[in-house]
């Protein structure tokens, strides 16, 4: 059964500084996260909160992500605080009625070498 992971953290960086850490190029590392179907990146500059909404194929995959190297990097993010990682079960019948994209899987294929290098750097 798919689950949603909600990640939030506060930050004390300028928008420009924060943007250097979360580029579209660096986002490609998520192509290789086992069990991840999609991720939505969120940010509220007024409250200085950032994070993501993730759809994982199952709880085990979401928990492995929370215990893994990318989540560890998020927790070490410069000038960040109040990290939260919450896994939620999905109410599938109600979500289907409101159009939630539970079947939208990311297109994955052979990873280009530059993306593999990014993944290896995050894991280090």
N, CA, C and O atoms as a DFTB+ gen file, in Angstrom:
496 C
 N C O
     1  1       0.847      -1.177       0.000
     2  2       0.000       0.000       0.000
     3  2       0.892       1.238       0.000
     4  3       1.827       1.318       0.797
     5  1       0.619       2.216      -0.887
     6  2       1.450       3.424      -0.915
     7  2       1.256       4.266       0.344
     8  3       0.203       4.239       0.981
     9  1       2.308       5.012       0.680
    10  2       2.275       5.926       1.817
    11  2       2.841       7.267       1.389
    12  3       3.577       7.369       0.408
    13  1       2.479       8.295       2.148
    14  2       3.015       9.629       1.924
    15  2       4.018       9.928       3.025
    16  3       3.770       9.649       4.198
    17  1       5.139      10.490       2.642
    18  2       6.114      10.994       3.591
    19  2       6.096      12.510       3.488
    20  3       6.232      13.070       2.400
    21  1       5.928      13.164       4.622
    22  2       5.956      14.627       4.672
    23  2       7.226      15.024       5.420
    24  3       7.418      14.645       6.575
    25  1       8.086      15.786       4.758
    26  2       9.331      16.263       5.361
    27  2       9.247      17.782       5.466
    28  3       8.909      18.463       4.498
    29  1       9.556      18.303       6.640
    30  2       9.586      19.754       6.858
    31  2      10.847      20.116       7.615
    32  3      11.340      19.337       8.430
    33  1      11.369      21.310       7.340
    34  2      12.456      21.850       8.143
    35  2      12.470      23.368       7.996
    36  3      12.093      23.920       6.961
    37  1      12.910      24.014       9.051
    38  2      13.090      25.456       9.020
    39  2      14.484      25.781       8.522
    40  3      15.383      24.942       8.588
    41  1      14.668      26.999       8.023
    42  2      15.979      27.395       7.522
    43  2      16.226      28.870       7.792
    44  3      15.300      29.677       7.871
    45  1      17.500      29.193       7.932
    46  2      17.914      30.564       8.177
    47  2      18.938      30.962       7.121
    48  3      20.066      31.340       7.436
    49  1      18.518      30.870       5.867
    50  2      19.346      31.232       4.717
    51  2      18.553      32.166       3.827
    52  3      17.323      32.176       3.873
    53  1      19.244      32.948       3.018
    54  2      18.545      33.759       2.018
    55  2      17.976      32.821       0.960
    56  3      18.408      31.675       0.839
    57  1      17.014      33.307       0.204
    58  2      16.444      32.500      -0.890
    59  2      17.543      32.079      -1.862
    60  3      17.532      30.956      -2.367
    61  1      18.486      32.977      -2.121
    62  2      19.579      32.666      -3.046
    63  2      20.457      31.544      -2.496
    64  3      20.800      30.610      -3.221
    65  1      20.823      31.633      -1.213
    66  2      21.644      30.583      -0.601
    67  2      20.909      29.250      -0.597
    68  3      21.488      28.215      -0.925
    69  1      19.637      29.277      -0.226
    70  2      18.854      28.050      -0.184
    71  2      18.747      27.432      -1.576
    72  3      18.821      26.213      -1.728
    73  1      18.572      28.283      -2.591
    74  2      18.468      27.805      -3.964
    75  2      19.707      27.069      -4.442
    76  3      19.611      26.205      -5.315
    77  1      20.861      27.390      -3.892
    78  2      22.100      26.706      -4.271
    79  2      22.109      25.258      -3.798
    80  3      22.785      24.415      -4.388
    81  1      21.367      24.968      -2.742
    82  2      21.331      23.615      -2.199
    83  2      20.237      22.754      -2.827
    84  3      20.311      21.527      -2.770
    85  1      19.236      23.376      -3.420
    86  2      18.124      22.594      -3.974
    87  2      17.889      22.964      -5.436
    88  3      16.853      23.521      -5.799
    89  1      18.876      22.638      -6.257
    90  2      18.785      22.915      -7.684
    91  2      18.060      21.781      -8.407
    92  3      17.930      20.673      -7.886
    93  1      17.598      22.077      -9.602
    94  2      16.962      21.036     -10.415
    95  2      17.953      19.915     -10.708
    96  3      17.570      18.747     -10.762
    97  1      19.211      20.259     -10.895
    98  2      20.231      19.239     -11.160
    99  2      20.395      18.309      -9.957
   100  3      20.488      17.093     -10.122
   101  1      20.431      18.867      -8.763
   102  2      20.580      18.040      -7.561
   103  2      19.331      17.210      -7.295
   104  3      19.406      16.175      -6.634
   105  1      18.200      17.646      -7.796
   106  2      16.957      16.896      -7.601
   107  2      16.999      15.543      -8.297
   108  3      16.251      14.635      -7.934
   109  1      17.850      15.403      -9.276
   110  2      17.918      14.146     -10.033
   111  2      18.339      12.956      -9.174
   112  3      18.116      11.807      -9.556
   113  1      18.941      13.222      -8.026
   114  2      19.341      12.138      -7.134
   115  2      18.126      11.298      -6.716
   116  3      18.261      10.116      -6.402
   117  1      16.953      11.911      -6.715
   118  2      15.752      11.203      -6.281
   119  2      15.293      10.153      -7.286
   120  3      14.453       9.317      -6.950
   121  1      15.818      10.172      -8.504
   122  2      15.480       9.144      -9.480
   123  2      15.854       7.760      -8.975
   124  3      15.239       6.766      -9.362
   125  1      16.859       7.695      -8.115
   126  2      17.384       6.401      -7.687
   127  2      16.905       5.968      -6.301
   128  3      17.370       4.953      -5.781
   129  1      16.001       6.706      -5.706
   130  2      15.517       6.338      -4.368
   131  2      14.571       5.137      -4.510
   132  3      13.528       5.246      -5.155
   133  1      14.923       4.010      -3.920
   134  2      14.079       2.814      -4.043
   135  2      12.675       3.041      -3.483
   136  3      12.514       3.522      -2.361
   137  1      11.685       2.696      -4.261
   138  2      10.301       2.778      -3.824
   139  2       9.656       4.147      -3.956
   140  3       8.454       4.279      -3.727
   141  1      10.427       5.181      -4.323
   142  2       9.857       6.523      -4.473
   143  2       9.132       6.619      -5.807
   144  3       9.712       6.353      -6.860
   145  1       7.859       7.002      -5.755
   146  2       7.080       7.169      -6.982
   147  2       7.137       8.603      -7.478
   148  3       7.255       8.840      -8.680
   149  1       7.053       9.579      -6.545
   150  2       7.223      10.986      -6.909
   151  2       7.486      11.823      -5.669
   152  3       7.266      11.395      -4.536
   153  1       7.965      13.028      -5.926
   154  2       8.221      13.983      -4.847
   155  2       7.772      15.358      -5.315
   156  3       7.989      15.735      -6.467
   157  1       7.149      16.099      -4.418
   158  2       6.810      17.495      -4.656
   159  2       7.650      18.319      -3.686
   160  3       7.641      18.062      -2.482
   161  1       8.367      19.298      -4.202
   162  2       9.217      20.171      -3.392
   163  2       8.392      21.361      -2.940
   164  3       7.704      21.980      -3.751
   165  1       8.451      21.693      -1.651
   166  2       7.666      22.820      -1.137
   167  2       8.558      23.795      -0.367
   168  3       9.565      23.417       0.232
   169  1       8.145      25.069      -0.409
   170  2       8.862      26.105       0.324
   171  2       7.909      27.248       0.624
   172  3       7.110      27.636      -0.228
   173  1       7.992      27.787       1.835
   174  2       7.215      28.970       2.211
   175  2       8.204      30.025       2.699
   176  3       8.670      29.957       3.836
   177  1       8.531      31.004       1.846
   178  2       9.522      32.006       2.239
   179  2       9.074      32.876       3.415
   180  3       9.913      33.402       4.146
   181  1       7.771      33.030       3.602
   182  2       7.285      33.862       4.704
   183  2       7.530      33.211       6.062
   184  3       7.917      33.886       7.016
   185  1       7.305      31.890       6.152
   186  2       7.518      31.188       7.427
   187  2       8.891      30.540       7.491
   188  3       9.275      29.994       8.525
   189  1       9.642      30.597       6.375
   190  2      10.980      30.021       6.273
   191  2      10.960      28.507       6.526
   192  3      11.831      27.954       7.197
   193  1       9.934      27.864       5.965
   194  2       9.827      26.407       6.010
   195  2      10.026      25.846       4.611
   196  3       9.564      26.422       3.627
   197  1      10.708      24.737       4.536
   198  2      10.875      24.004       3.286
   199  2      10.617      22.538       3.557
   200  3      10.489      22.120       4.708
   201  1      10.542      21.765       2.498
   202  2      10.357      20.334       2.665
   203  2       9.876      19.677       1.405
   204  3      10.102      20.164       0.297
   205  1       9.205      18.557       1.592
   206  2       8.716      17.817       0.451
   207  2       7.579      16.897       0.842
   208  3       7.422      16.502       1.997
   209  1       6.794      16.574      -0.172
   210  2       5.728      15.586      -0.051
   211  2       6.118      14.466      -1.009
   212  3       6.288      14.694      -2.207
   213  1       6.256      13.262      -0.478
   214  2       6.740      12.126      -1.253
   215  2       5.664      11.043      -1.282
   216  3       4.952      10.841      -0.299
   217  1       5.553      10.360      -2.398
   218  2       4.723       9.166      -2.469
   219  2       5.650       7.973      -2.644
   220  3       6.383       7.875      -3.628
   221  1       5.605       7.063      -1.663
   222  2       6.386       5.831      -1.724
   223  2       5.454       4.656      -1.972
   224  3       4.282       4.692      -1.597
   225  1       5.976       3.622      -2.601
   226  2       5.150       2.453      -2.918
   227  2       4.712       1.713      -1.669
   228  3       3.693       1.023      -1.686
   229  1       5.482       1.846      -0.558
   230  2       5.113       1.167       0.680
   231  2       5.839       1.806       1.866
   232  3       6.770       2.591       1.693
   233  1       5.399       1.456       3.054
   234  2       5.963       2.011       4.291
   235  2       7.445       1.655       4.444
   236  3       8.241       2.484       4.884
   237  1       7.811       0.426       4.083
   238  2       9.211       0.008       4.228
   239  2      10.141       0.896       3.410
   240  3      11.218       1.261       3.882
   241  1       9.739       1.248       2.194
   242  2      10.558       2.125       1.355
   243  2      10.665       3.521       1.958
   244  3      11.741       4.120       1.956
   245  1       9.557       4.036       2.471
   246  2       9.572       5.361       3.104
   247  2      10.461       5.362       4.341
   248  3      11.222       6.303       4.563
   249  1      10.364       4.312       5.140
   250  2      11.190       4.236       6.351
   251  2      12.662       4.110       5.996
   252  3      13.511       4.714       6.652
   253  1      12.975       3.332       4.965
   254  2      14.366       3.196       4.524
   255  2      14.915       4.550       4.084
   256  3      16.071       4.867       4.361
   257  1      14.100       5.346       3.406
   258  2      14.516       6.688       3.015
   259  2      14.799       7.538       4.264
   260  3      15.821       8.221       4.333
   261  1      13.896       7.494       5.243
   262  2      14.069       8.277       6.477
   263  2      15.336       7.882       7.223
   264  3      15.954       8.714       7.888
   265  1      15.724       6.617       7.115
   266  2      16.909       6.113       7.801
   267  2      18.167       6.184       6.937
   268  3      19.249       5.808       7.390
   269  1      18.038       6.658       5.707
   270  2      19.134       6.599       4.750
   271  2      19.954       7.867       4.599
   272  3      19.789       8.820       5.361
   273  1      20.846       7.873       3.605
   274  2      21.820       8.957       3.446
   275  2      21.232      10.300       3.006
   276  3      21.744      11.343       3.411
   277  1      20.184      10.306       2.200
   278  2      19.622      11.594       1.771
   279  2      18.971      12.293       2.955
   280  3      19.166      13.493       3.148
   281  1      18.204      11.561       3.745
   282  2      17.582      12.156       4.931
   283  2      18.656      12.643       5.903
   284  3      18.490      13.684       6.538
   285  1      19.745      11.904       6.021
   286  2      20.846      12.336       6.892
   287  2      21.433      13.655       6.401
   288  3      21.768      14.526       7.204
   289  1      21.557      13.801       5.081
   290  2      22.063      15.060       4.512
   291  2      21.097      16.210       4.791
   292  3      21.531      17.321       5.095
   293  1      19.799      15.954       4.690
   294  2      18.804      16.991       4.979
   295  2      18.966      17.472       6.419
   296  3      18.890      18.669       6.697
   297  1      19.187      16.541       7.317
   298  2      19.334      16.894       8.732
   299  2      20.604      17.698       9.001
   300  3      20.683      18.415       9.999
   301  1      21.601      17.584       8.113
   302  2      22.853      18.333       8.245
   303  2      22.838      19.640       7.455
   304  3      23.818      20.384       7.460
   305  1      21.743      19.911       6.789
   306  2      21.629      21.088       5.934
   307  2      22.046      22.334       6.712
   308  3      21.556      22.544       7.822
   309  1      22.940      23.175       6.161
   310  2      23.408      24.355       6.890
   311  2      22.256      25.267       7.325
   312  3      21.327      25.528       6.560
   313  1      22.338      25.731       8.535
   314  2      21.384      26.684       9.097
   315  2      19.939      26.195       9.008
   316  3      19.022      26.986       8.790
   317  1      19.746      24.888       9.178
   318  2      18.392      24.333       9.187
   319  2      18.067      23.831      10.583
   320  3      18.958      23.586      11.396
   321  1      16.766      23.682      10.848
   322  2      16.341      23.272      12.186
   323  2      14.965      22.619      12.119
   324  3      14.292      22.644      11.089
   325  1      14.569      22.041      13.239
   326  2      13.222      21.476      13.391
   327  2      12.846      20.533      12.252
   328  3      11.795      20.684      11.630
   329  1      13.703      19.574      11.990
   330  2      13.452      18.590      10.934
   331  2      12.362      17.622      11.377
   332  3      12.401      17.101      12.492
   333  1      11.402      17.386      10.512
   334  2      10.385      16.376      10.818
   335  2      10.172      15.486       9.597
   336  3      10.134      15.952       8.458
   337  1      10.037      14.203       9.872
   338  2       9.805      13.187       8.848
   339  2       8.602      12.381       9.319
   340  3       8.701      11.624      10.284
   341  1       7.464      12.540       8.643
   342  2       6.229      11.878       9.067
   343  2       5.673      11.026       7.936
   344  3       5.461      11.504       6.822
   345  1       5.441       9.757       8.243
   346  2       4.874       8.830       7.264
   347  2       3.381       8.689       7.555
   348  3       2.971       8.464       8.694
   349  1       2.580       8.827       6.498
   350  2       1.126       8.746       6.625
   351  2       0.571       7.653       5.725
   352  3       1.009       7.490       4.586
   353  1      -0.391       6.913       6.242
   354  2      -1.162       6.012       5.390
   355  2      -2.113       6.864       4.556
   356  3      -2.492       7.964       4.960
   357  1      -2.490       6.354       3.406
   358  2      -3.352       7.093       2.481
   359  2      -4.762       6.534       2.527
   360  3      -4.958       5.319       2.495
   361  1      -5.720       7.402       2.601
   362  2      -7.124       6.999       2.505
   363  2      -7.456       6.976       1.011
   364  3      -7.887       7.973       0.432
   365  1      -7.241       5.808       0.411
   366  2      -7.270       5.684      -1.043
   367  2      -8.628       5.998      -1.661
   368  3      -8.679       6.651      -2.703
   369  1      -9.726       5.558      -1.060
   370  2     -11.042       5.819      -1.650
   371  2     -11.317       7.318      -1.731
   372  3     -11.760       7.814      -2.767
   373  1     -11.058       8.031      -0.653
   374  2     -11.308       9.467      -0.635
   375  2     -10.329      10.197      -1.565
   376  3     -10.704      11.163      -2.229
   377  1      -9.085       9.734      -1.608
   378  2      -8.080      10.358      -2.469
   379  2      -8.448      10.186      -3.942
   380  3      -8.238      11.099      -4.741
   381  1      -8.990       9.038      -4.304
   382  2      -9.422       8.812      -5.686
   383  2     -10.530       9.782      -6.071
   384  3     -10.548      10.289      -7.193
   385  1     -11.454      10.043      -5.153
   386  2     -12.557      10.964      -5.426
   387  2     -12.038      12.380      -5.686
   388  3     -12.585      13.103      -6.518
   389  1     -10.978      12.772      -4.969
   390  2     -10.460      14.136      -5.114
   391  2      -9.292      14.241      -6.081
   392  3      -8.644      15.286      -6.158
   393  1      -9.013      13.165      -6.825
   394  2      -8.030      13.221      -7.910
   395  2      -6.579      13.103      -7.491
   396  3      -5.695      13.485      -8.258
   397  1      -6.300      12.588      -6.299
   398  2      -4.909      12.410      -5.868
   399  2      -4.160      11.479      -6.799
   400  3      -4.688      10.433      -7.177
   401  1      -2.930      11.838      -7.182
   402  2      -2.166      11.075      -8.185
   403  2      -1.451       9.857      -7.610
   404  3      -0.220       9.824      -7.576
   405  1      -2.193       8.872      -7.164
   406  2      -1.579       7.710      -6.541
   407  2      -0.949       6.745      -7.532
   408  3      -0.124       5.921      -7.138
   409  1      -1.308       6.821      -8.781
   410  2      -0.757       5.895      -9.772
   411  2       0.280       6.542     -10.674
   412  3       0.741       5.913     -11.627
   413  1       0.655       7.776     -10.397
   414  2       1.613       8.491     -11.240
   415  2       3.031       8.120     -10.820
   416  3       3.532       8.614      -9.810
   417  1       3.668       7.262     -11.583
   418  2       5.026       6.847     -11.257
   419  2       6.038       7.686     -12.030
   420  3       5.796       8.079     -13.171
   421  1       7.184       7.954     -11.384
   422  2       8.264       8.654     -12.059
   423  2       8.826       7.746     -13.139
   424  3       8.872       6.526     -12.981
   425  1       9.248       8.348     -14.228
   426  2       9.891       7.584     -15.289
   427  2      11.337       7.355     -14.864
   428  3      12.097       8.293     -14.622
   429  1      11.682       6.091     -14.784
   430  2      13.045       5.743     -14.399
   431  2      13.652       4.890     -15.493
   432  3      12.975       4.087     -16.136
   433  1      14.873       5.073     -15.677
   434  2      15.580       4.269     -16.648
   435  2      17.028       4.164     -16.218
   436  3      17.345       4.303     -15.037
   437  1      17.889       3.922     -17.158
   438  2      19.309       3.883     -16.868
   439  2      19.755       5.289     -16.487
   440  3      19.501       6.243     -17.222
   441  1      20.413       5.418     -15.354
   442  2      20.825       6.732     -14.876
   443  2      22.062       7.205     -15.624
   444  3      23.031       6.458     -15.762
   445  1      22.032       8.454     -16.111
   446  2      23.238       9.012     -16.729
   447  2      24.375       9.076     -15.707
   448  3      24.125       9.145     -14.504
   449  1      25.610       9.054     -16.177
   450  2      26.786       9.036     -15.306
   451  2      26.805      10.229     -14.350
   452  3      27.166      10.071     -13.184
   453  1      26.420      11.428     -14.822
   454  2      26.466      12.606     -13.947
   455  2      25.455      12.497     -12.805
   456  3      25.700      13.020     -11.718
   457  1      24.334      11.831     -13.033
   458  2      23.354      11.630     -11.965
   459  2      23.875      10.574     -10.995
   460  3      23.721      10.721      -9.783
   461  1      24.481       9.526     -11.506
   462  2      25.074       8.502     -10.649
   463  2      26.130       9.143      -9.743
   464  3      26.220       8.799      -8.565
   465  1      26.936      10.080     -10.288
   466  2      27.956      10.768      -9.486
   467  2      27.300      11.591      -8.378
   468  3      27.804      11.624      -7.256
   469  1      26.182      12.255      -8.680
   470  2      25.457      13.009      -7.663
   471  2      24.986      12.082      -6.545
   472  3      25.118      12.403      -5.364
   473  1      24.447      10.951      -6.921
   474  2      23.947       9.984      -5.938
   475  2      25.092       9.513      -5.054
   476  3      24.949       9.431      -3.834
   477  1      26.225       9.204      -5.670
   478  2      27.375       8.737      -4.911
   479  2      27.881       9.805      -3.947
   480  3      28.315       9.481      -2.842
   481  1      27.830      11.086      -4.355
   482  2      28.270      12.176      -3.486
   483  2      27.343      12.337      -2.298
   484  3      27.808      12.586      -1.186
   485  1      26.042      12.202      -2.507
   486  2      25.080      12.327      -1.401
   487  2      25.257      11.180      -0.427
   488  3      25.168      11.372       0.786
   489  1      25.506       9.996      -0.946
   490  2      25.639       8.819      -0.099
   491  2      26.937       8.819       0.703
   492  3      27.044       8.125       1.715
   493  1      27.914       9.587       0.259
   494  2      29.227       9.605       0.937
   495  2      29.195      10.357       2.248
   496  3      30.217      10.456       2.927
